[in-house]
Amino acid sequence: MIIRKYLFSFFYRATRFLARIITSLYQFIFNKKQDLESIVDFGDRNLVKIDKLFGGIAYQFLIPDNLEVELFDLKFKSPIIASSFKSDKNLIGIWLKLGLGGAILKTIMKDERKGNSKPRLQQVRLERQACLVNALGLPGEGVEKFSKAIIDNPLWNHKKPIGLSIGGENLDDYIKTFNVLDTMSNKLKSSKYFFELNISCPNTDTGSTIGENIDELETLINHIRAKNDSVVSVKISPDWNNDHLKKIGEVIKSKEKMIINAGNTQFKTIEYLGFKNGSLPRGGGGLSGVAIFPRTLELVNLFNDMNLKIMATGGISTIHHLNAVKDAGASLYGLATALIMDPYCIPKINYALSRVK
C-alpha cells in the first residue's frame, strides 16, 4: 500500500522531533552540554525494538524491479545505499529491508578507538533544512575483532553488496587493516562485498589523510590490486580543490574495477556554524546534509568528465537530489544524514525513481 511509507514516515519524524525537544530541554534544565548523539541512539534503539515487534509491517518494502544497477560484478537491486557511518547490524538490516540496494559499514581502523569526547554530534539548520555535524573521531572495535564478527554477520543474508570501509592514520595502517580484511574475505560465504578506502575522514588524530599524498594513495591501491580483485571505492573529500581531485581521479582511472565516492562531509568550525565553545571537540566537525549537496553535484560533474564510475554521497535525501546527480553521471547514491532524519526516505525515493524509469 502506497500510503504506508508516508504514514510511518510521519510518525517517525514526529517522534524524533519530540525526543529532540524533550532531551534538549532536559540538558538545558540540568545544565548539561547539548548533545545530539543521545537522541540518535534513542532513535536507533527504538527502531530495533519496533523491528522485533512488528518489523514485517513497519519495515518490509519491496524494491521495484526496474531499479537494478550493475557495476562490474556487483548488482544493486536499488541504486541507493547506506553510506559509511553506522556499524549496528540490526539498524543496517532495517534499512536494507526498507529498500536499500546495499550498505557500507562504518570505517574500521587498525586498532580499537574510543573516539573523541562528548559532545561530538550536533544538529544545525542550514538551507532551511536540518543538517548534522559530527566529530565522533572514528570510534570502533579495531580490525581484528571486526573481522571475526563480520564473517557470520546476518547482513549477508540480505544478499546485497556490503562495503568494508578502511581508514587509517597513515599508509602502514591502511595496508595492515586491508591485509586482515583480505584474509577474512576468504572465509565469507558471500561474494557480495567490496572495499572502500576512506581517504578523507577529517577525524584522524593527525588531522591529515592519505588522500593528500597521491603517491601513497597509488601505493595502497596497487597493494590491494596485487592481492584482491574485488571492487574498490575511494571516498574523497569535498574540501580538496578540483586540481587535486583530478589527480586522484587519474590514479583511479588507471586501475581496474574502481569507483570514486564523491564525497564525504565538509569540515566546518564551530565559529562558522554558530556553536558555543565546547560544542564539538577539535574546534569543529564534518557537516553533512542538504547544505553540502551543491558541492556533491559539482564533484559528480567533475568526475563524470573523466569517465569514472561514480557514487554520489553528500546531501542526498529526495528524488530531486538523486535525479540531479544521476543526470550528472552518478550510478550509485549514498545516504547518511537522510537515514537518521527519516529512514522512510528509502521506499519513497525507490517508488519515485521507479515512476520515472
Contacts in CASP RR format, 6 or more apart in sequence:
PFRMAT RR
TARGET T0000
AUTHOR 0000-0000-0000
METHOD contacts of the structure
MODEL  1
MIIRKYLFSFFYRATRFLARIITSLYQFIFNKKQDLESIVDFGDRNLVKI
DKLFGGIAYQFLIPDNLEVELFDLKFKSPIIASSFKSDKNLIGIWLKLGL
GGAILKTIMKDERKGNSKPRLQQVRLERQACLVNALGLPGEGVEKFSKAI
IDNPLWNHKKPIGLSIGGENLDDYIKTFNVLDTMSNKLKSSKYFFELNIS
CPNTDTGSTIGENIDELETLINHIRAKNDSVVSVKISPDWNNDHLKKIGE
VIKSKEKMIINAGNTQFKTIEYLGFKNGSLPRGGGGLSGVAIFPRTLELV
NLFNDMNLKIMATGGISTIHHLNAVKDAGASLYGLATALIMDPYCIPKIN
YALSRVK
2 351 0 8 1.000
4 57 0 8 1.000
5 61 0 8 1.000
5 344 0 8 1.000
5 347 0 8 1.000
5 348 0 8 1.000
5 351 0 8 1.000
6 344 0 8 1.000
6 348 0 8 1.000
8 58 0 8 1.000
8 344 0 8 1.000
9 342 0 8 1.000
9 344 0 8 1.000
9 345 0 8 1.000
9 348 0 8 1.000
12 342 0 8 1.000
12 343 0 8 1.000
12 344 0 8 1.000
13 341 0 8 1.000
13 342 0 8 1.000
15 43 0 8 1.000
15 46 0 8 1.000
16 39 0 8 1.000
16 43 0 8 1.000
16 341 0 8 1.000
16 342 0 8 1.000
19 39 0 8 1.000
19 42 0 8 1.000
19 43 0 8 1.000
20 36 0 8 1.000
20 39 0 8 1.000
20 123 0 8 1.000
23 38 0 8 1.000
23 39 0 8 1.000
23 42 0 8 1.000
24 34 0 8 1.000
26 32 0 8 1.000
27 33 0 8 1.000
27 34 0 8 1.000
27 35 0 8 1.000
28 34 0 8 1.000
33 118 0 8 1.000
33 119 0 8 1.000
33 278 0 8 1.000
33 279 0 8 1.000
34 119 0 8 1.000
34 122 0 8 1.000
34 279 0 8 1.000
35 118 0 8 1.000
35 119 0 8 1.000
35 120 0 8 1.000
35 121 0 8 1.000
35 122 0 8 1.000
36 119 0 8 1.000
36 121 0 8 1.000
36 122 0 8 1.000
36 123 0 8 1.000
36 132 0 8 1.000
37 118 0 8 1.000
37 119 0 8 1.000
37 120 0 8 1.000
37 121 0 8 1.000
40 121 0 8 1.000
40 340 0 8 1.000
44 88 0 8 1.000
44 91 0 8 1.000
47 91 0 8 1.000
47 94 0 8 1.000
47 343 0 8 1.000
48 88 0 8 1.000
48 90 0 8 1.000
48 91 0 8 1.000
48 94 0 8 1.000
50 58 0 8 1.000
50 59 0 8 1.000
51 58 0 8 1.000
51 59 0 8 1.000
51 90 0 8 1.000
51 94 0 8 1.000
55 94 0 8 1.000
55 97 0 8 1.000
56 97 0 8 1.000
59 94 0 8 1.000
59 97 0 8 1.000
59 98 0 8 1.000
60 97 0 8 1.000
61 97 0 8 1.000
61 98 0 8 1.000
61 99 0 8 1.000
61 346 0 8 1.000
61 347 0 8 1.000
61 350 0 8 1.000
62 99 0 8 1.000
63 77 0 8 1.000
63 78 0 8 1.000
63 99 0 8 1.000
63 101 0 8 1.000
63 350 0 8 1.000
64 350 0 8 1.000
64 351 0 8 1.000
64 353 0 8 1.000
64 354 0 8 1.000
64 357 0 8 1.000
66 354 0 8 1.000
66 357 0 8 1.000
67 77 0 8 1.000
67 78 0 8 1.000
67 79 0 8 1.000
67 350 0 8 1.000
67 353 0 8 1.000
67 354 0 8 1.000
67 357 0 8 1.000
68 75 0 8 1.000
68 76 0 8 1.000
68 77 0 8 1.000
68 78 0 8 1.000
69 75 0 8 1.000
69 76 0 8 1.000
69 78 0 8 1.000
69 79 0 8 1.000
69 331 0 8 1.000
69 332 0 8 1.000
70 76 0 8 1.000
71 231 0 8 1.000
71 259 0 8 1.000
71 309 0 8 1.000
71 331 0 8 1.000
71 332 0 8 1.000
72 231 0 8 1.000
72 257 0 8 1.000
72 309 0 8 1.000
73 191 0 8 1.000
73 231 0 8 1.000
73 257 0 8 1.000
74 161 0 8 1.000
74 192 0 8 1.000
74 194 0 8 1.000
74 231 0 8 1.000
75 161 0 8 1.000
76 101 0 8 1.000
76 102 0 8 1.000
76 160 0 8 1.000
76 161 0 8 1.000
76 332 0 8 1.000
77 99 0 8 1.000
77 101 0 8 1.000
77 160 0 8 1.000
78 99 0 8 1.000
78 100 0 8 1.000
78 101 0 8 1.000
78 102 0 8 1.000
78 350 0 8 1.000
78 353 0 8 1.000
79 101 0 8 1.000
79 322 0 8 1.000
79 326 0 8 1.000
79 331 0 8 1.000
79 332 0 8 1.000
79 333 0 8 1.000
79 353 0 8 1.000
80 99 0 8 1.000
80 100 0 8 1.000
80 101 0 8 1.000
80 322 0 8 1.000
80 332 0 8 1.000
80 333 0 8 1.000
80 334 0 8 1.000
80 335 0 8 1.000
80 346 0 8 1.000
80 349 0 8 1.000
80 350 0 8 1.000
81 100 0 8 1.000
81 101 0 8 1.000
81 102 0 8 1.000
81 103 0 8 1.000
81 104 0 8 1.000
81 161 0 8 1.000
81 311 0 8 1.000
81 332 0 8 1.000
81 333 0 8 1.000
81 334 0 8 1.000
81 335 0 8 1.000
82 92 0 8 1.000
82 95 0 8 1.000
82 100 0 8 1.000
82 102 0 8 1.000
82 103 0 8 1.000
82 104 0 8 1.000
82 334 0 8 1.000
82 335 0 8 1.000
82 336 0 8 1.000
82 339 0 8 1.000
83 104 0 8 1.000
83 313 0 8 1.000
83 314 0 8 1.000
83 334 0 8 1.000
83 335 0 8 1.000
83 336 0 8 1.000
84 104 0 8 1.000
84 105 0 8 1.000
84 106 0 8 1.000
84 107 0 8 1.000
84 163 0 8 1.000
84 165 0 8 1.000
84 196 0 8 1.000
84 198 0 8 1.000
84 235 0 8 1.000
85 106 0 8 1.000
85 134 0 8 1.000
85 336 0 8 1.000
86 92 0 8 1.000
86 105 0 8 1.000
86 106 0 8 1.000
87 105 0 8 1.000
87 106 0 8 1.000
87 140 0 8 1.000
89 153 0 8 1.000
89 154 0 8 1.000
89 155 0 8 1.000
92 103 0 8 1.000
92 105 0 8 1.000
92 155 0 8 1.000
93 103 0 8 1.000
93 154 0 8 1.000
93 155 0 8 1.000
93 158 0 8 1.000
94 343 0 8 1.000
95 103 0 8 1.000
95 339 0 8 1.000
95 343 0 8 1.000
95 346 0 8 1.000
96 102 0 8 1.000
96 103 0 8 1.000
96 155 0 8 1.000
96 158 0 8 1.000
96 160 0 8 1.000
97 158 0 8 1.000
98 343 0 8 1.000
98 344 0 8 1.000
98 346 0 8 1.000
98 347 0 8 1.000
99 346 0 8 1.000
99 347 0 8 1.000
99 350 0 8 1.000
100 160 0 8 1.000
100 335 0 8 1.000
100 346 0 8 1.000
101 160 0 8 1.000
101 161 0 8 1.000
102 158 0 8 1.000
102 160 0 8 1.000
102 161 0 8 1.000
102 162 0 8 1.000
102 163 0 8 1.000
103 155 0 8 1.000
103 160 0 8 1.000
103 162 0 8 1.000
103 163 0 8 1.000
104 162 0 8 1.000
104 163 0 8 1.000
104 164 0 8 1.000
104 165 0 8 1.000
104 196 0 8 1.000
104 233 0 8 1.000
105 150 0 8 1.000
105 162 0 8 1.000
105 163 0 8 1.000
105 164 0 8 1.000
105 165 0 8 1.000
106 140 0 8 1.000
106 165 0 8 1.000
107 138 0 8 1.000
107 165 0 8 1.000
107 166 0 8 1.000
107 167 0 8 1.000
107 198 0 8 1.000
107 201 0 8 1.000
108 140 0 8 1.000
108 141 0 8 1.000
108 142 0 8 1.000
108 143 0 8 1.000
108 146 0 8 1.000
108 164 0 8 1.000
108 165 0 8 1.000
108 166 0 8 1.000
108 167 0 8 1.000
108 177 0 8 1.000
108 181 0 8 1.000
109 138 0 8 1.000
109 140 0 8 1.000
109 142 0 8 1.000
109 143 0 8 1.000
109 167 0 8 1.000
109 168 0 8 1.000
109 169 0 8 1.000
109 173 0 8 1.000
109 177 0 8 1.000
110 142 0 8 1.000
110 143 0 8 1.000
110 168 0 8 1.000
110 173 0 8 1.000
110 176 0 8 1.000
110 177 0 8 1.000
111 142 0 8 1.000
111 143 0 8 1.000
112 140 0 8 1.000
112 141 0 8 1.000
112 142 0 8 1.000
112 145 0 8 1.000
113 137 0 8 1.000
113 138 0 8 1.000
113 139 0 8 1.000
113 140 0 8 1.000
113 142 0 8 1.000
114 139 0 8 1.000
114 140 0 8 1.000
115 136 0 8 1.000
115 137 0 8 1.000
115 138 0 8 1.000
115 139 0 8 1.000
115 140 0 8 1.000
115 203 0 8 1.000
116 135 0 8 1.000
116 136 0 8 1.000
116 137 0 8 1.000
116 203 0 8 1.000
116 281 0 8 1.000
116 282 0 8 1.000
117 281 0 8 1.000
119 278 0 8 1.000
119 279 0 8 1.000
119 280 0 8 1.000
120 134 0 8 1.000
120 135 0 8 1.000
120 136 0 8 1.000
120 137 0 8 1.000
120 280 0 8 1.000
120 281 0 8 1.000
121 132 0 8 1.000
121 133 0 8 1.000
121 134 0 8 1.000
121 135 0 8 1.000
121 136 0 8 1.000
122 132 0 8 1.000
122 133 0 8 1.000
122 134 0 8 1.000
122 273 0 8 1.000
122 275 0 8 1.000
122 279 0 8 1.000
122 280 0 8 1.000
123 130 0 8 1.000
123 131 0 8 1.000
123 132 0 8 1.000
123 133 0 8 1.000
124 130 0 8 1.000
124 131 0 8 1.000
124 132 0 8 1.000
124 133 0 8 1.000
124 273 0 8 1.000
124 274 0 8 1.000
124 275 0 8 1.000
124 287 0 8 1.000
125 131 0 8 1.000
126 287 0 8 1.000
126 290 0 8 1.000
126 291 0 8 1.000
127 290 0 8 1.000
127 291 0 8 1.000
129 289 0 8 1.000
129 290 0 8 1.000
129 291 0 8 1.000
130 341 0 8 1.000
131 287 0 8 1.000
131 288 0 8 1.000
131 289 0 8 1.000
131 290 0 8 1.000
131 291 0 8 1.000
131 292 0 8 1.000
131 337 0 8 1.000
132 287 0 8 1.000
132 288 0 8 1.000
132 289 0 8 1.000
132 337 0 8 1.000
132 340 0 8 1.000
133 268 0 8 1.000
133 273 0 8 1.000
133 275 0 8 1.000
133 280 0 8 1.000
133 284 0 8 1.000
133 285 0 8 1.000
133 286 0 8 1.000
133 287 0 8 1.000
133 288 0 8 1.000
134 203 0 8 1.000
134 265 0 8 1.000
134 285 0 8 1.000
134 286 0 8 1.000
134 288 0 8 1.000
135 203 0 8 1.000
135 280 0 8 1.000
135 281 0 8 1.000
135 282 0 8 1.000
135 283 0 8 1.000
135 284 0 8 1.000
135 285 0 8 1.000
135 286 0 8 1.000
136 203 0 8 1.000
137 203 0 8 1.000
138 167 0 8 1.000
138 201 0 8 1.000
138 203 0 8 1.000
138 204 0 8 1.000
140 146 0 8 1.000
141 149 0 8 1.000
143 176 0 8 1.000
143 177 0 8 1.000
143 180 0 8 1.000
143 181 0 8 1.000
144 180 0 8 1.000
147 180 0 8 1.000
147 181 0 8 1.000
147 183 0 8 1.000
147 184 0 8 1.000
148 184 0 8 1.000
150 164 0 8 1.000
150 184 0 8 1.000
150 188 0 8 1.000
151 184 0 8 1.000
151 187 0 8 1.000
151 188 0 8 1.000
155 162 0 8 1.000
156 162 0 8 1.000
156 188 0 8 1.000
156 189 0 8 1.000
156 190 0 8 1.000
156 192 0 8 1.000
159 190 0 8 1.000
159 192 0 8 1.000
160 192 0 8 1.000
161 192 0 8 1.000
161 193 0 8 1.000
161 194 0 8 1.000
162 190 0 8 1.000
162 192 0 8 1.000
162 193 0 8 1.000
162 194 0 8 1.000
163 193 0 8 1.000
163 194 0 8 1.000
163 195 0 8 1.000
163 196 0 8 1.000
163 233 0 8 1.000
164 181 0 8 1.000
164 193 0 8 1.000
164 194 0 8 1.000
164 195 0 8 1.000
164 196 0 8 1.000
165 195 0 8 1.000
165 196 0 8 1.000
165 197 0 8 1.000
165 198 0 8 1.000
165 235 0 8 1.000
166 174 0 8 1.000
166 177 0 8 1.000
166 178 0 8 1.000
166 181 0 8 1.000
166 195 0 8 1.000
166 196 0 8 1.000
166 197 0 8 1.000
166 198 0 8 1.000
167 173 0 8 1.000
167 174 0 8 1.000
167 177 0 8 1.000
167 197 0 8 1.000
167 198 0 8 1.000
167 199 0 8 1.000
167 201 0 8 1.000
168 174 0 8 1.000
168 177 0 8 1.000
168 204 0 8 1.000
168 210 0 8 1.000
169 204 0 8 1.000
169 205 0 8 1.000
169 206 0 8 1.000
170 206 0 8 1.000
170 210 0 8 1.000
171 210 0 8 1.000
171 213 0 8 1.000
171 216 0 8 1.000
171 219 0 8 1.000
171 220 0 8 1.000
174 197 0 8 1.000
174 210 0 8 1.000
174 220 0 8 1.000
175 220 0 8 1.000
175 223 0 8 1.000
178 195 0 8 1.000
178 220 0 8 1.000
178 223 0 8 1.000
178 224 0 8 1.000
178 227 0 8 1.000
179 227 0 8 1.000
181 195 0 8 1.000
182 224 0 8 1.000
182 227 0 8 1.000
182 228 0 8 1.000
185 193 0 8 1.000
185 228 0 8 1.000
185 230 0 8 1.000
193 230 0 8 1.000
194 230 0 8 1.000
194 231 0 8 1.000
194 232 0 8 1.000
194 233 0 8 1.000
194 259 0 8 1.000
195 224 0 8 1.000
195 228 0 8 1.000
195 230 0 8 1.000
195 231 0 8 1.000
195 232 0 8 1.000
195 233 0 8 1.000
196 232 0 8 1.000
196 233 0 8 1.000
196 234 0 8 1.000
196 235 0 8 1.000
196 261 0 8 1.000
197 210 0 8 1.000
197 217 0 8 1.000
197 220 0 8 1.000
197 221 0 8 1.000
197 232 0 8 1.000
197 233 0 8 1.000
197 234 0 8 1.000
197 235 0 8 1.000
198 235 0 8 1.000
198 264 0 8 1.000
199 209 0 8 1.000
199 210 0 8 1.000
199 211 0 8 1.000
199 217 0 8 1.000
199 234 0 8 1.000
199 235 0 8 1.000
199 236 0 8 1.000
199 237 0 8 1.000
200 209 0 8 1.000
200 211 0 8 1.000
200 235 0 8 1.000
200 236 0 8 1.000
200 237 0 8 1.000
200 239 0 8 1.000
200 240 0 8 1.000
200 263 0 8 1.000
200 264 0 8 1.000
201 209 0 8 1.000
201 264 0 8 1.000
202 209 0 8 1.000
202 237 0 8 1.000
202 239 0 8 1.000
202 264 0 8 1.000
202 265 0 8 1.000
202 267 0 8 1.000
202 285 0 8 1.000
202 286 0 8 1.000
203 282 0 8 1.000
203 285 0 8 1.000
203 286 0 8 1.000
209 237 0 8 1.000
210 216 0 8 1.000
210 217 0 8 1.000
210 220 0 8 1.000
211 217 0 8 1.000
211 236 0 8 1.000
211 237 0 8 1.000
211 240 0 8 1.000
211 248 0 8 1.000
212 240 0 8 1.000
212 244 0 8 1.000
214 247 0 8 1.000
214 248 0 8 1.000
214 251 0 8 1.000
217 234 0 8 1.000
217 248 0 8 1.000
217 251 0 8 1.000
218 251 0 8 1.000
221 232 0 8 1.000
221 234 0 8 1.000
221 251 0 8 1.000
221 252 0 8 1.000
221 255 0 8 1.000
221 258 0 8 1.000
224 232 0 8 1.000
225 232 0 8 1.000
225 255 0 8 1.000
225 256 0 8 1.000
229 256 0 8 1.000
229 257 0 8 1.000
230 257 0 8 1.000
231 257 0 8 1.000
231 258 0 8 1.000
231 259 0 8 1.000
232 255 0 8 1.000
232 257 0 8 1.000
232 258 0 8 1.000
232 259 0 8 1.000
233 258 0 8 1.000
233 259 0 8 1.000
233 260 0 8 1.000
233 261 0 8 1.000
233 311 0 8 1.000
234 248 0 8 1.000
234 252 0 8 1.000
234 258 0 8 1.000
234 259 0 8 1.000
234 260 0 8 1.000
234 261 0 8 1.000
235 261 0 8 1.000
235 263 0 8 1.000
235 264 0 8 1.000
235 313 0 8 1.000
236 245 0 8 1.000
236 248 0 8 1.000
236 260 0 8 1.000
236 261 0 8 1.000
236 262 0 8 1.000
236 263 0 8 1.000
236 264 0 8 1.000
236 299 0 8 1.000
237 263 0 8 1.000
237 264 0 8 1.000
238 262 0 8 1.000
238 263 0 8 1.000
238 264 0 8 1.000
238 265 0 8 1.000
238 266 0 8 1.000
238 292 0 8 1.000
238 295 0 8 1.000
238 296 0 8 1.000
238 299 0 8 1.000
238 314 0 8 1.000
239 266 0 8 1.000
239 267 0 8 1.000
240 248 0 8 1.000
242 302 0 8 1.000
245 299 0 8 1.000
245 302 0 8 1.000
245 303 0 8 1.000
246 302 0 8 1.000
246 306 0 8 1.000
248 260 0 8 1.000
249 260 0 8 1.000
249 303 0 8 1.000
249 306 0 8 1.000
249 308 0 8 1.000
250 306 0 8 1.000
252 258 0 8 1.000
252 260 0 8 1.000
252 308 0 8 1.000
253 306 0 8 1.000
253 307 0 8 1.000
253 308 0 8 1.000
258 308 0 8 1.000
258 309 0 8 1.000
259 308 0 8 1.000
259 309 0 8 1.000
259 310 0 8 1.000
259 311 0 8 1.000
259 332 0 8 1.000
260 303 0 8 1.000
260 308 0 8 1.000
260 309 0 8 1.000
260 310 0 8 1.000
260 311 0 8 1.000
261 310 0 8 1.000
261 311 0 8 1.000
261 313 0 8 1.000
262 296 0 8 1.000
262 299 0 8 1.000
262 300 0 8 1.000
262 302 0 8 1.000
262 303 0 8 1.000
262 310 0 8 1.000
262 311 0 8 1.000
262 312 0 8 1.000
262 313 0 8 1.000
262 330 0 8 1.000
263 296 0 8 1.000
263 299 0 8 1.000
263 312 0 8 1.000
263 313 0 8 1.000
263 314 0 8 1.000
264 313 0 8 1.000
264 314 0 8 1.000
265 285 0 8 1.000
265 286 0 8 1.000
265 287 0 8 1.000
265 288 0 8 1.000
265 292 0 8 1.000
265 314 0 8 1.000
266 286 0 8 1.000
266 287 0 8 1.000
266 292 0 8 1.000
266 295 0 8 1.000
267 284 0 8 1.000
267 285 0 8 1.000
267 286 0 8 1.000
267 287 0 8 1.000
268 284 0 8 1.000
268 285 0 8 1.000
268 286 0 8 1.000
268 287 0 8 1.000
269 283 0 8 1.000
269 284 0 8 1.000
269 285 0 8 1.000
270 276 0 8 1.000
270 277 0 8 1.000
270 278 0 8 1.000
270 279 0 8 1.000
270 280 0 8 1.000
270 283 0 8 1.000
270 284 0 8 1.000
273 284 0 8 1.000
273 287 0 8 1.000
275 284 0 8 1.000
288 314 0 8 1.000
288 315 0 8 1.000
288 336 0 8 1.000
288 337 0 8 1.000
289 314 0 8 1.000
289 315 0 8 1.000
289 317 0 8 1.000
289 336 0 8 1.000
289 337 0 8 1.000
289 338 0 8 1.000
290 315 0 8 1.000
290 317 0 8 1.000
290 321 0 8 1.000
291 315 0 8 1.000
292 314 0 8 1.000
292 315 0 8 1.000
293 314 0 8 1.000
293 315 0 8 1.000
293 316 0 8 1.000
293 321 0 8 1.000
296 312 0 8 1.000
296 313 0 8 1.000
296 314 0 8 1.000
296 315 0 8 1.000
296 316 0 8 1.000
296 325 0 8 1.000
297 312 0 8 1.000
297 324 0 8 1.000
297 325 0 8 1.000
297 328 0 8 1.000
299 312 0 8 1.000
300 310 0 8 1.000
300 312 0 8 1.000
300 325 0 8 1.000
300 328 0 8 1.000
300 329 0 8 1.000
300 330 0 8 1.000
301 328 0 8 1.000
301 329 0 8 1.000
303 310 0 8 1.000
304 310 0 8 1.000
304 328 0 8 1.000
304 329 0 8 1.000
304 330 0 8 1.000
309 331 0 8 1.000
310 329 0 8 1.000
310 330 0 8 1.000
310 331 0 8 1.000
310 332 0 8 1.000
311 330 0 8 1.000
311 331 0 8 1.000
311 332 0 8 1.000
311 333 0 8 1.000
311 334 0 8 1.000
312 325 0 8 1.000
312 328 0 8 1.000
312 330 0 8 1.000
312 332 0 8 1.000
312 333 0 8 1.000
312 334 0 8 1.000
313 333 0 8 1.000
313 334 0 8 1.000
313 335 0 8 1.000
313 336 0 8 1.000
314 334 0 8 1.000
314 336 0 8 1.000
314 337 0 8 1.000
315 321 0 8 1.000
315 337 0 8 1.000
315 338 0 8 1.000
316 322 0 8 1.000
316 325 0 8 1.000
316 333 0 8 1.000
316 334 0 8 1.000
316 335 0 8 1.000
316 338 0 8 1.000
317 335 0 8 1.000
317 337 0 8 1.000
317 338 0 8 1.000
317 341 0 8 1.000
317 342 0 8 1.000
317 345 0 8 1.000
318 345 0 8 1.000
318 349 0 8 1.000
319 348 0 8 1.000
319 349 0 8 1.000
319 352 0 8 1.000
319 353 0 8 1.000
319 356 0 8 1.000
322 333 0 8 1.000
322 349 0 8 1.000
322 353 0 8 1.000
323 356 0 8 1.000
325 333 0 8 1.000
326 333 0 8 1.000
335 345 0 8 1.000
335 346 0 8 1.000
338 345 0 8 1.000
339 345 0 8 1.000
339 346 0 8 1.000
END
